[in-house]
């Protein structure tokens, strides 16, 4: 199995790839320009007048009478073979002269008037003269025959070192500044362009972060995002739609199953009530009560989505009184005393009364089912908009007080109940902007506390 590729920065990758492409284009452009210059004979011509002058300079000498002569060097012999039209004119300040080849008449007598010039290029007017006439190169150099003036219009073949130097000079003078400018523009402009192009994608990502299980039907927007990313967003929206459909089917199944269970449970309770009093009847009634509680918890999963639309003022004392009245017979039958401590003055929060009643009912039923079947179960409402449920059981170990609120979690594998009640309590309390916690009770056992935001007084 191949290793998955690591995430990468798109801005950085685009910047480097654009810069590489620009560098390749620039180098290709310079190569084309140099090739054009080479073909046209300008700047990088394949023949060089300075090399002719250099070879003649090394070959010059004087004879016994003091006249200028040209030694037959191997370099000059090679030059004659390479350039059949070779010509040059050599003259010193004493009036001695030497020439080879056919010297154009225009340059034959010009040297005497330029004795004070060290070097020059003698050319023609571009539009009035014949453009095919070669320009002559004049240069005064030191030789074995002394200081002389050499004129030539013959261009020898360009040396490799000089060609490399001129090519490097062209690159440094043209390519390097252009590459630096384009690189700077690329690294500044590319992140700005990418960031602006992906601004809509950042908004879509924020929308995705806000989606949770309670916000079904949400879809990601495709406005303002690049066309290349639209298929990904559309695929995510399709996946969200499939999840919504599956969740809806799951909810319908749970709700239908819970409703179907309520009828046989009610019939079972009716038949159990007709039995003669005794321990067996009590245990059977408790078992039927647990079945009824499980069915109600399954229905609570469906009710959670409907609670809170809209929230209204809820009197927590009245909620506690209603739950205590409903569960007192069940608690007494199980061997407990049920104590209620609620002030007469209203203790209000903003929420859904039915949902808060279900949360408190789950806490009391949890104390009844998992307690020692003796002692007191207390319900206390405080002025700080909190409700406490205490028992005198074994309590909750400190290392499991967070885990018990997870769905289907049990303190012991064979524990009674489905493990849904405490999770439902936490979901309802969090939906109301509060939190639920568990601590040690004042007389041993556990103390569950639901803390809710108090209603603002006008």
N, C-alpha and C positions, 0 to 999 in steps of 0.2 A: 504494500500500500504506500503510495507516494505521500510525502510529508506535505501538509497544507501550506500554501503560501502565506507569508506574513503580511499583515496590512502595510500599506505604503502611503506616502503623502503624495496626493495627485498634483498639488501645486509644485512641489519640488521636481517630480518626475517630468511634468510638462515643461518646466523652465529649462532643465538640462537637455531634454530632447529638442526643444526649439533652438537652444543655443548651438547644439551639435549640427542641426540642420542648417542654421544660418552660417556656421563656420564652413561647412561643406560647400554651400552655395557660394560663399565669398572666395574660397580657395579656387573653386572651378571658374569663377568670373575672372580672377587674377590670371589663371592659366590661359583663359581665352584671350585676355588683353595682351599678355606677354607673347602668345603665339601670333596675334595680329601685328604687334610691333616687330616681332622677328621677321614675319613675312614681308612687312612693308619696308624693312631696312632701317627703321628708326630705333634708336637707343640700344636695342639688342640685335643689331645686324650681325649676320654670321661672318662679317669681315670687319677689321678694325684698323684704321689709319695709324693709330699710336703704335701698334705692333710693328708695322712697316718701318716707322721712324726708329723704333727701338732696335730692330735688326740691322738697319743701315748704320745706326750710331755705333754698334759694336764692330761693324766691318770696316769702318773708315780708318785710313792711315795716310801717311805721306811718303812719297818716294825720295830719292836722294836729292832731287832738285827742289823739293818742297811742294810739289804739286799733290793735290788730293787724289787718292786711289781707293779702290774698294777691294778688300781682301775677299777671296772666295771662300767664305765660311759655309759650313753645312746648313746652317739655318737659312742663309740667304739663298743657297741653292734650292732648298726645299720651298722657299717662298716663291722663287722664279717658276718652279714647277706647278705650284698651286694657283698662281695669278699670271696668266699669259699677258695681261694688259698692264703689267707692272711698269711704273715710271716714277722717278724721283729726281729732284734737283737739289744739289748740295752747293753751298757757297759760303766762303769765309769772309771776314772783314777786309782782308788784303786783296780781294777781287778774284781769288782762285775759285773756280767752280767745277762741278762734276755733275753729270746727268746720265741717266740710263732710261731707255725706253723712249716713247714718243711724248715729249713734254708739250702740253698745249701752249699755243702761242700766247694766250692770255696770261700765263704764269711764267713764261720763259724769262722775261726781263723785269719781273715785279720785285724780286728779292732785294735789289739795291736800294729801293726806296723804303724798305722796312727793316733796315739794320738795327734800329732802336727798339723793335718790337720783339718780345721774347716768344710769344705764341699767338696764333690767330687762326680763325677759320674764314676762308675766302669763298663766299658764296655768290648766288645770283638772285635777281629779283624773281619772285615767285610767278608773277602773271605775265611779265614782259619778256622773259628769256625762256630758253628751251629748258624745261624741267628735267630733261634727261642728262644735262651737263652735270658732272659730279663736282661737289664743292671740294676745294683744296684745303689741306691742313698745313699750317706753317708753325714750325717750332724750332727754337734755338737750344741746342744741347751741347754738352761737353763730350768730346771724343778723344781718341788717341791722337787725332790730327789737330786738336785744339777745339776752341769754341766755333761751331759752324751753325748755319741755318739750313734746315731741311724742309723742302716743300714736296708734298705728294698728295695725290687724290686717289691712290690705290689703297684698297682696304684689304688687309690680311685677315686670315681666319681668326675669330675670337678665341682667346685662350679659355680653358676650363675654369681657372681660378678667377679670371675677371668676369666670366659669365656667372659663376656662382656668387661673386660679390655683388654684381648688378641685380641678380635675381633676389638675393637677400635684402638688398637695399629697397627694391620695389615692394617686397613683402612687408618690411618694417615700416616703410613710408605710406603704404596704401592699405594693406590687409590688416596689420595689427591695430592701428587706430580705429578702423571700421569695426573690427571684431570686438574691441573693448567697448565701443559705443553701443553696438547691438547687444552685447552681453549685459551691460548695465541696464539698458532699456528692457531686456527680457526679464531679468530678475526683479525689476520694479513693476513692470506692467503685467507680467503673467499672473502673479498672486492676486493683483487687484482685479484682473479680468475673471479669474477663476472664482474668487470670492464673490464677485458680483453675480456671476452666472449661477453659483450655488446658493445664493441667498434664499431663493425659494425652497431649496432642499433643506436648509436649516430650519425654516418654518415648518416644513412637513415633518422633520425629525422631532420638533417640539410637540406637534400634534400627536405623534406616536407615543411620546413619553407620557402624555396625559391620559392615554387609554388604559382603563383597568376593567376588572371583571364586572363592575357595576355600571359601566358605560358601554352597553351594547348598542349596535347600530352605528358606531362611529366609523368614519372612513377618512383616509388621508387625502388631502387636497393635491391636485396635480397642477394647480395654477402657479406660474412663475418658476417652474423647474425645467431643466433641459429635456429635450425630446428623448435623449438617450436614456434618461432615468425613468421616463414615464412607464415603460413596461414593468420595471421593478415595483413602482408604486401601485400600478394596476394589479400585479400579482399579489401584493400584500393586501390590497382591498378585497380581492377575491378570497384570500385565505381568511380574512376577518369575517366575510360574509358566511363562509362555510362554518367557521367557529360559532357564529351567532345561530346558524341553523341547528348545529349539533347541540348547543347549549339549550336552545328552545325545546328540542326534542327530549333532552334529558330532564328539563324542568317539567314538561308535560307528563313524562313517565313517573317522576317522583310524586307529583301532585295527584295523578290518577291512582297510583299505588296507595298513597296515604288515605285518599278518600275511600278507596275500596276496603282498606283495613278498618276504617272507623265503624262500618256497619257490623261486621262479625264481632268486633271487640265489644260494641254496645250490647249485642245479643248475648255474648259470653258473660258480661257483667250482670245482665238481667238474670241469667240462669244461676250464676254463682250466688246472687243475693237470696235466691230461694232455698239454698242449702241450709242445713242446721248449723248453728254457731259451733265453732271449734277451731283448732289450730290449722287444720287443712283448709278450711274456708278462708281464713285470714291470709295464708300463703298464696292461695289461688287468686284472691282479690288483689294482692300486691303484684303478682305476676301480670294479671290483666291490666293493672294500672301502669306497669312499665311498658306494656304493649301500646296502651293509649298514649303514653308520653312519647314514645318513639314515633308514632304516627303524627302527633302534633309537631314534633321537631322536624319531621320531613316536610310538613306543611309550612313550617316557619321559614324553610329555605326559599319557598316561593313567596312568602309574605314579605321577606326582607326587601325585595325589589319594589314593593308597592308602598312601604312605609316612608314617611317623611315627605309626602306630597299632598298638602303642604304641612309644615310643622306648626303646631299651636302651643299655647301655654298648657302645661301639664302639672297637676298637683301631685308631687311624689308621695305625700302622706296618703292621699286618696288611693293611689296605685297600690301602696303597701297594704292598706286596709282591705282592698278588694282581693288581693292575692291571699292574704291571711285568712279571710273568710272562706275562700274557695278551697284552700288546702288544709284547713284545720281538721276536718274529718279524717283525711288521709294520714296526717301526722299523728293524730291520737290513736287511730287504728294500728299504726306501726309502733306504738309505745312511747311516743314523744309528747312533750308539752310544747305548744307553740306560743311564744311571747311576742307581742307587738309593742314597740316604743316609737310612737309617731306623735308629733305636736299637733295641737288642734288648729294652729294657724297654718295656712297653706305654705308649702315649700315648693316653689315652682321652677321648672326648667322649660326650655323650648324643645318640643319633640313630638313623637307619635305615642300616644297613651297606650294603644294596644300593643305596640312593639315593646315598650318598657315593661308592661305587665308580663309579656311572655319571657323577657329576660329575667325578671325577678322570680317568676314561677319556676324557671329552669334551675335557678340557684337553690330555692327551697326544696324542690323535688330531688336535686342532687344531694342535699343534706339528709333527706329522709331515706333515700335509697342506699347511701354509702355510710350511714351512721351506725352506732352500736345498738340502736333500737331502745334507747333510754336517754334520759336527760332532757335538756331544753334546746329547741331551735329558736333563735331570736331573730327578729326583723327590726332594725332600728333605722329611723330616718333622721338625719342631722340637718341643721340649718345651712350647712355648706353644700346643699344639693347633692348629698350622697346617701346611699342606702347600703347598710351592712346586713349580712346574713351570717350568723354564727352558729356553731354546733359544738358538741362535746365529744367528738370522735377522736380518731388518732391523728388528725391533722394532715397537712401536705408537706412532704420533705422539701427542704429549701432548694435542692438542685432540680426539682421537677415543677416548680411553681410557674415557670413560663411554658413548659411543654404541655401542661394539662389543658391549655386553651387551644391546642392544635386539634384539628378534626380527627376523630377515631383514635385518639390517644387514651390509654387506660393506665392507671397506676400499676395494676397487676394484670397479666394476660387473661385471667379468668374472671376479671371484674365484671360486675353487672352493668348493663347499659351499653349504648352504641358509641359513646364518646362524641356525641354531637352537641350536647346541651351547653357545655362551657364555651365551645367554639361559637355557638349561636349567640351566647351572651356577649362575648367580645365583639362580634360583628355588629350587633345592635348598638352597643355602647359607643363604639368607634363611629358609627353612622351618625350619632348624636353629638360628636365632637368631644366625647369623654373618654375615660379609660377605666379598666377593671383590674383589680389586683387581689392577691390573696396573702394573708399573713397568719400568724398564730392568734388564736382566739384568747379572750381574757381568762377563760376557765379551761384552757386546753382546747383541742380541736382546731378548726380552721375558721378564719374570718374572711369572707369574700366582701369586697367593697366596690360598688359602682359609683364613680364620681362623675357628675354631669355638670355642664356649665349652667350656672343659675340664670334665670330669666332676668332681664333688665327691668328695673322698676321705673315706671313713668313718673 
